[in-house]
C-alpha cells in the first residue's frame, strides 16, 4: 500500500520537462544567463578573451576581468547606441580574432592594449544583447543575468587557463593553449566571412 | 555454442536490422550547423589524406614542427576560405589539393627534413587551396558560427589523427609504417591528380 502511495506522490511531483525549451534571446533570466554562451559570436569572443587573460597569469586576470565587466555594463546601459551599431557581431569578432592571434603568436603586447581589447569585447557584448532586450523591455534582472553569465564564462576560461599554465609549466601546455587559440582564430575568420556573405546577399 | 547464445545473436541481428533512425532530435540551427561543419572536411578523401599528411609530417619532424604545422594549417586555411567565400578565384584549386597530398606524402615517404620555415610555408601554401575549396562549397544557409566551429574542429582532429599515427616513429618498425603511410598518401594524391587533369 505504501508503495502505491509513494508512486502516486512521485507522479504528482512530476513537472514539465523544459530541457529542450528554446533559448532564444532574453526571454527570461535563465536565457539571459545563457545568452553569452548561445548567441553567436559571443561564445568564441568570450573564449578568445578568456584565453588571452589566462595566458598572462592569474594576477592579470583580476584587473582585466574587472575592466571586462565594467565595459559590459556600459554596453548594456547604452541602448541608444545599439541602433547606430548595425552589426555588433563584426567588432566583437574582430576583437576575438586579434585576441586569439595574440595568444597564437605569443606576442609581447603592451598590457594597456590587452585591457583595451577586454573593454571592446565587453562593450560590444553588451550592445549585442540590445535587440533581444528591446523585444521584451530592459529589466535590471535580465541585465544582471547577462553580466553573471558572461562573467562566469570568461572567468572560468581565464582562471582555468591561468591555473593549468601555472600548475604544469611545460611546453606542452603552452603549445596546447596556442593551438587552441589558432583554432579559435580560424573559427572567427570563417564566421566573419560567412556572416558578412549572409548579410551582403 | 549454446542454443541461448545463438538465439541471442539472431535476435540481436534482427532487431538491429529492424531499427529505424531516431528523429526525436532533428538537426537544425546550431546543432545542424555544427554537424554539417564537422562532416564537411571528412566527406572529401582528398582533404582527409592531405590533413593526415600534415599531422604525420609534423610528428615525423618532431618539435616544434609537430605543433607549428597543425597551427599554421587551420589559420592559413581560414584565410583561403575567406577568399573562397568572397568569390576571389584561385585557378586549379583542385589540382593544388591533389598536389598537396603528393608533396606532403612524399616528404614523409622520403623522410625529408627541410628547415622549419620551408615546411611551414609549404603547408601554408597548400592550406590556401584547401581553404579556398571549402570556402566556395560552404552553404550560405548554414549557421555560421556552429558551422565554422565544426569545420575547424574536424580539421584539427584530422591533424591529431596524423600526429597520433606519426607517434609510431618511436619504434623502428613504426618508422617504416609511417613512411609507408606517406607513400600511400602520395599515391592517393596521384590518383586525385589524374582525376582532375
Interface residues (C-beta under 8 A of the other chain):
Chain A: X38 X40 X41 X43 X44 X104 X171 X175 X178 X179 X182 X183 X185 X186 X187 X188 X189 X190 X191 X192 X193 X194 X195 X197 X198 X201
Chain B: X30 X63 X67 X70 X71 X74 X75 X77 X78 X79 X81 X82 X85 X86 X135 X138 X140 X142 X143 X144 X145 X146 X147 X148 X149 X151 X152 X153 X155 X156
